[in-house]
Amino acid sequence: MPIVELKVWRGGDDGEYQTFHVEYDEGEVILDVVHRLQSTQAQDLAVRWNCKAGKCGSCSAEVNGKPSLMCMTRMINFTSGDVIAISPMKTFPLIKDLVTDVAWNYENARKVPHFKPKERDADGKHRMMQIDIERGQEFHQCIECYLCQNVCHVIRDHPENKENFVGPRFFIQMAQVNMHPLESVSQKPDALEGYGLDYCNITKCCTDVCPAGIKITDNAIIPLKERLIDDKFDPLRWLGRKIKIGNSK
Amino acid sequence: MKVINKNQFIITYFNLYGVKLVTQSTQEESLLNRYGKTLRTDRWWFEPLLVGIGLFLFIMYSTVSAAILGNYWSYEIGPYLSPFFEPLFYTDVIPKWVSPAIFILWAPLSFRMTCYYYRRAYYRSYFLSPPACAVREPANSYAGESTVPLIVQNIHRFAMYGALIFVPILWNGAIRSFYWEGEIGIGVGSLILTLNAFLLSGYTLGCHSFRHLVGGGLNSFTGSKYQVIRKKVWDMVSSLNAHHKKWAWSSLIIVGFSDLYVHMVAAEWIVDFNTWGSFF
């Protein structure tokens, strides 16, 4: 079997890269090789994983500096003798080896608006059409791997912004709720303020790394920015709201 | 088992590009937050470099051609008028050194400067914010578009209103280029100006703000016939928007080339093949 040179981060913040030579097969993924390393040379290597099918979002890491799911990074892209650096996600506090503490995301999940449906119809039912909720269904594909949060330079390079910025993963959650035809609360003016939408400078790294292929920037962040502009910066919209026209969301 | 230091590893990768950032004696501390820090081994710098050069060349060319040499380099020949000067403002009031293009260029300039695609492009290439994904940016603090001056980017929808006006104006110029001295005809210039109008339409009508305006701001597409129509328009704009980057670059290149072509024909550097014969 061919052999690659793995440089794997070991330890906590004061850890170091350790070099291993591990056999691999062309049909494998990085996670297979990490498992082989764990079973043969580094039994105490900490690595978080679950489904090994790109659906659970557990094995997020950085492979040669690129935020990726280890289970979706194919070994066929490497050749024998290649050096592969495997690092934990940089944006989150490191626990050990390749495992980080992503609890900041859970705090944001509680912070952003949640779905609060309008009053039911007179017959006690909620009604909505498939065509109206299709947009939000793209966002259901999110597997919460937090690679988009990890790559976003707003917090990756400036951790001080974590207080004011919920990140791309929660912008799609906000978009999902805000665009819902039955939503009642988050569509009000000012409801989008305070989550750091205006920190995003749409450099699209979140979209680039999303393993679910969600067009985070084009379909969630920019539409939300435009809705925020409706409420904050567009005097024509403001006038329209005052005289009750053109506000048919 | 060989153990290497985290920062030594970073140095190794930078040296693959022939770039030595710091001396060995200072590497431990100074590399931690230094610009360009990354473990990426691909050519991440190539796209921002290419985009930066491309935008720089266009800005230089358009400034010289339209703003500086406006009245000193003929921009009109036969039925062809450079798109930088469309529609042409004839006036004796303004002095000759003031190019008529400055009455036009504010619209496309403000539209492209605040365009969501171009923002991505120049934030990466010129502001290095970030230069590429997962590559450390040089700034020590960051507030994005939440404060002055970048909060001004929110004028994009107003720039879009201005740019929309120029879509029919450029089509008018393209159609006019098929008519010369009472005779309908066709020339290479006519085709170039028509392609310019087509690509600029695709770019303008695929704009994210326009997408929001036509239907993206709605939460229901089924409440009325009006909303159903807006959904159909939104779908069409969305399909253009999916390739906004391609429309942005192709329309940028063709508008510059159209201007250059008209100048070259007017200066008799090249001959325009057409059905009318010579314009001179």
Interface residues (C-beta under 8 A of the other chain):
Chain A: K7 W9 G15 E16 Y17 Q18 T19 F20 Q41 E62 N64 G65 K66 P67 A85 S87 K90 M128 M129 I131 D132 V151 H153 V154 R156 D157 H158 E160 N161 N178 M179 H180 P181 E183 Q187 G196 D198 Y199 C200 N201 I202 T203 K204 C205 D208 V209 D218 I222 P223 E226 R227 I229 D230 K232 F233 D234 S248 K249
Chain B: M1 K2 V3 I4 N5 K6 F9 T38 L39 R40 T41 D42 Y116 R119 R120 Y123 R124 S129 P130 C133 A134 R136 E137 A139 S141 Y142 A143 G144 E145 S146 L150 I151 N154 I155 R157 H208 S209 H212 G216 G217 L218 N219 S220 F221 T222 G223 Q227 K231 N241 A242
